[in-house]
Amino acid sequence: MANRVVVVVDMQNGVLETPRFDREGRCARINQLTAAADQVIFIQHVGPGMEVDTEGWQIIPELQQPDNARYVNKTACDSFWQTDFAAVLDQHDIKSFVICGCATDYCVDTTIKVGASLGYRITVAADAHTTADRTYVTAQQQINQHNEVWADLILPGNPVLVRDTAELLREWRPH
């Protein structure tokens, strides 16, 4: 059973063609998390310009992909919708995971809310998810707002935790 699981959402060439907030810093923190994890699962969006095995579908080169990493393709904002994500988690007896990636306000948000509603214990890496500026709000404002909302979601018995990468890494160190 993997105790330290990191799920990386949509950190793909096609997704990050659009400039994203603090790409370099977010990638550095994702790499710190995946290096310390027992298991890493990359979620990859499939769609126009991001067909399986195309350049747009590939994980961005800045991210390290551990040899034992697993990969799940999706076609919607929800990583659970019509995918084998839940089956992969169940197959490996994974009940909790840390989530990071792109985009905060779409695929990361939807996956967190659906996953927590399904009973998975989710911790958000507060400083390892990103998005782009939108019409009415900046990327940084959205990231801060989503971190606040996720921390305050009402899910009795299964709160979503929101922690900085450094705090997660400290918690993962052997005592």
BASE-760665 format. One record per residue (C-alpha): x, y, z. Coordinates in Angstrom, 3 decimals. Example, Ala and Ser with C-alpha at 12.3 -4.5 7.8 and 13.67 -1.06 7.14 Angstrom:
// residues 2
<r X="12.300" Y="-4.500" Z="7.800"/>
<r X="13.670" Y="-1.060" Z="7.140"/>
//
This chain:
// residues 175
<r X="0.000" Y="0.000" Z="0.000"/>
<r X="1.336" Y="3.424" Z="-0.947"/>
<r X="1.182" Y="5.905" Z="1.922"/>
<r X="2.419" Y="8.993" Z="0.116"/>
<r X="0.534" Y="9.329" Z="-3.139"/>
<r X="0.724" Y="12.364" Z="-5.420"/>
<r X="-1.783" Y="12.956" Z="-8.217"/>
<r X="-0.570" Y="15.399" Z="-10.873"/>
<r X="-3.379" Y="16.792" Z="-13.030"/>
<r X="-2.935" Y="17.932" Z="-16.639"/>
<r X="0.651" Y="19.184" Z="-16.533"/>
<r X="0.901" Y="18.657" Z="-20.281"/>
<r X="2.457" Y="20.513" Z="-23.183"/>
<r X="-0.923" Y="21.358" Z="-24.717"/>
<r X="-2.388" Y="22.640" Z="-21.452"/>
<r X="0.643" Y="24.746" Z="-20.609"/>
<r X="0.824" Y="26.360" Z="-24.055"/>
<r X="-1.319" Y="28.979" Z="-22.336"/>
<r X="0.890" Y="30.907" Z="-19.900"/>
<r X="0.286" Y="29.716" Z="-16.331"/>
<r X="1.009" Y="31.448" Z="-13.048"/>
<r X="4.451" Y="30.638" Z="-11.568"/>
<r X="5.099" Y="27.721" Z="-13.911"/>
<r X="8.724" Y="27.343" Z="-12.811"/>
<r X="7.912" Y="27.416" Z="-9.085"/>
<r X="4.911" Y="25.107" Z="-9.431"/>
<r X="6.986" Y="22.588" Z="-11.398"/>
<r X="9.785" Y="22.698" Z="-8.815"/>
<r X="7.324" Y="21.965" Z="-5.997"/>
<r X="5.578" Y="19.207" Z="-7.963"/>
<r X="8.994" Y="17.603" Z="-8.521"/>
<r X="9.718" Y="17.815" Z="-4.780"/>
<r X="6.430" Y="16.066" Z="-4.038"/>
<r X="6.834" Y="13.352" Z="-6.657"/>
<r X="10.416" Y="12.666" Z="-5.533"/>
<r X="9.198" Y="12.078" Z="-1.967"/>
<r X="6.106" Y="10.068" Z="-2.938"/>
<r X="5.642" Y="6.308" Z="-2.802"/>
<r X="3.326" Y="6.477" Z="-5.820"/>
<r X="2.678" Y="9.128" Z="-8.473"/>
<r X="-0.330" Y="9.188" Z="-10.775"/>
<r X="-0.331" Y="11.533" Z="-13.751"/>
<r X="-3.746" Y="12.506" Z="-15.082"/>
<r X="-3.623" Y="13.483" Z="-18.758"/>
<r X="-6.355" Y="15.281" Z="-20.641"/>
<r X="-7.229" Y="13.937" Z="-24.073"/>
<r X="-8.898" Y="16.229" Z="-26.591"/>
<r X="-8.360" Y="18.253" Z="-29.760"/>
<r X="-4.637" Y="18.961" Z="-30.121"/>
<r X="-3.964" Y="16.630" Z="-27.203"/>
<r X="-4.662" Y="13.232" Z="-28.685"/>
<r X="-2.935" Y="10.275" Z="-27.009"/>
<r X="0.768" Y="10.029" Z="-27.892"/>
<r X="0.902" Y="13.501" Z="-29.483"/>
<r X="3.284" Y="16.242" Z="-28.353"/>
<r X="0.425" Y="18.230" Z="-26.803"/>
<r X="-0.645" Y="15.226" Z="-24.693"/>
<r X="2.849" Y="14.600" Z="-23.272"/>
<r X="3.798" Y="15.604" Z="-19.723"/>
<r X="5.841" Y="18.832" Z="-19.785"/>
<r X="9.596" Y="18.222" Z="-19.851"/>
<r X="10.240" Y="20.077" Z="-16.573"/>
<r X="8.476" Y="17.369" Z="-14.585"/>
<r X="10.261" Y="14.244" Z="-13.468"/>
<r X="8.286" Y="11.064" Z="-14.048"/>
<r X="9.215" Y="8.311" Z="-11.582"/>
<r X="9.719" Y="4.849" Z="-13.083"/>
<r X="6.737" Y="3.470" Z="-11.160"/>
<r X="4.392" Y="6.331" Z="-12.136"/>
<r X="0.915" Y="5.461" Z="-13.345"/>
<r X="-1.041" Y="7.323" Z="-16.001"/>
<r X="-4.765" Y="7.925" Z="-16.438"/>
<r X="-6.359" Y="9.585" Z="-19.466"/>
<r X="-9.473" Y="11.717" Z="-19.136"/>
<r X="-11.727" Y="13.691" Z="-21.464"/>
<r X="-13.518" Y="15.935" Z="-18.936"/>
<r X="-12.595" Y="18.252" Z="-16.051"/>
<r X="-13.428" Y="15.414" Z="-13.668"/>
<r X="-10.584" Y="12.898" Z="-13.462"/>
<r X="-13.064" Y="10.275" Z="-12.249"/>
<r X="-15.650" Y="10.695" Z="-15.033"/>
<r X="-15.574" Y="7.740" Z="-17.440"/>
<r X="-11.942" Y="6.934" Z="-16.559"/>
<r X="-10.155" Y="4.151" Z="-14.715"/>
<r X="-8.842" Y="6.552" Z="-12.046"/>
<r X="-10.983" Y="5.125" Z="-9.226"/>
<r X="-10.088" Y="1.581" Z="-10.335"/>
<r X="-6.355" Y="2.435" Z="-10.236"/>
<r X="-6.739" Y="3.905" Z="-6.750"/>
<r X="-8.739" Y="0.899" Z="-5.544"/>
<r X="-6.383" Y="-1.618" Z="-7.173"/>
<r X="-3.504" Y="-0.148" Z="-5.171"/>
<r X="-5.563" Y="0.333" Z="-1.988"/>
<r X="-5.139" Y="4.110" Z="-2.186"/>
<r X="-7.662" Y="5.935" Z="-0.004"/>
<r X="-5.866" Y="9.262" Z="0.275"/>
<r X="-3.683" Y="11.409" Z="-1.945"/>
<r X="-2.092" Y="14.799" Z="-2.437"/>
<r X="-3.252" Y="16.650" Z="-5.532"/>
<r X="-1.475" Y="19.286" Z="-7.618"/>
<r X="-1.349" Y="20.420" Z="-11.237"/>
<r X="-3.401" Y="22.471" Z="-13.665"/>
<r X="-5.888" Y="24.107" Z="-13.946"/>
<r X="-6.859" Y="25.188" Z="-10.455"/>
<r X="-10.301" Y="26.410" Z="-11.477"/>
<r X="-11.233" Y="23.548" Z="-13.788"/>
<r X="-9.729" Y="20.065" Z="-13.604"/>
<r X="-8.042" Y="20.346" Z="-10.205"/>
<r X="-11.154" Y="21.821" Z="-8.564"/>
<r X="-13.550" Y="19.311" Z="-10.118"/>
<r X="-11.333" Y="16.333" Z="-9.261"/>
<r X="-10.998" Y="17.481" Z="-5.639"/>
<r X="-14.729" Y="17.953" Z="-5.138"/>
<r X="-15.753" Y="14.718" Z="-6.848"/>
<r X="-12.980" Y="12.696" Z="-5.198"/>
<r X="-13.785" Y="13.986" Z="-1.711"/>
<r X="-17.484" Y="13.286" Z="-2.303"/>
<r X="-16.539" Y="9.722" Z="-3.260"/>
<r X="-14.768" Y="9.360" Z="0.090"/>
<r X="-11.115" Y="9.818" Z="-0.873"/>
<r X="-9.080" Y="11.770" Z="1.669"/>
<r X="-7.555" Y="14.576" Z="-0.343"/>
<r X="-4.823" Y="17.017" Z="0.562"/>
<r X="-4.244" Y="19.923" Z="-1.795"/>
<r X="-0.659" Y="21.051" Z="-2.302"/>
<r X="-1.616" Y="24.725" Z="-1.943"/>
<r X="1.448" Y="26.058" Z="-3.757"/>
<r X="1.732" Y="23.349" Z="-6.432"/>
<r X="-1.338" Y="24.000" Z="-8.566"/>
<r X="-1.711" Y="26.697" Z="-11.173"/>
<r X="-3.982" Y="28.322" Z="-13.709"/>
<r X="-4.101" Y="31.270" Z="-16.088"/>
<r X="-5.490" Y="34.749" Z="-15.639"/>
<r X="-9.184" Y="34.808" Z="-16.543"/>
<r X="-11.428" Y="37.635" Z="-17.729"/>
<r X="-12.420" Y="38.854" Z="-14.256"/>
<r X="-9.758" Y="37.496" Z="-11.917"/>
<r X="-6.023" Y="36.852" Z="-11.884"/>
<r X="-4.537" Y="33.382" Z="-11.631"/>
<r X="-3.042" Y="34.148" Z="-8.220"/>
<r X="-6.410" Y="35.368" Z="-6.911"/>
<r X="-8.063" Y="32.194" Z="-8.158"/>
<r X="-5.421" Y="29.976" Z="-6.572"/>
<r X="-5.830" Y="31.744" Z="-3.220"/>
<r X="-9.631" Y="31.652" Z="-3.469"/>
<r X="-9.734" Y="27.957" Z="-4.343"/>
<r X="-7.354" Y="27.076" Z="-1.499"/>
<r X="-9.710" Y="28.909" Z="0.873"/>
<r X="-12.833" Y="27.253" Z="-0.543"/>
<r X="-11.338" Y="23.742" Z="-0.474"/>
<r X="-10.207" Y="24.184" Z="3.141"/>
<r X="-13.766" Y="25.198" Z="4.076"/>
<r X="-15.735" Y="22.584" Z="2.126"/>
<r X="-18.387" Y="21.013" Z="4.303"/>
<r X="-17.780" Y="17.269" Z="4.092"/>
<r X="-18.405" Y="15.893" Z="7.595"/>
<r X="-15.776" Y="13.306" Z="8.467"/>
<r X="-13.752" Y="13.906" Z="5.294"/>
<r X="-12.392" Y="17.455" Z="5.190"/>
<r X="-10.175" Y="18.488" Z="2.306"/>
<r X="-6.807" Y="19.534" Z="3.730"/>
<r X="-4.820" Y="22.367" Z="2.179"/>
<r X="-1.075" Y="22.407" Z="2.930"/>
<r X="2.025" Y="24.020" Z="1.452"/>
<r X="4.552" Y="21.686" Z="-0.153"/>
<r X="7.160" Y="22.328" Z="2.551"/>
<r X="4.654" Y="21.341" Z="5.244"/>
<r X="3.704" Y="18.161" Z="3.387"/>
<r X="7.341" Y="17.195" Z="2.957"/>
<r X="7.966" Y="17.743" Z="6.677"/>
<r X="4.962" Y="15.530" Z="7.513"/>
<r X="6.311" Y="12.822" Z="5.195"/>
<r X="9.766" Y="12.709" Z="6.792"/>
<r X="10.376" Y="9.663" Z="8.953"/>
<r X="10.217" Y="10.509" Z="12.647"/>
//
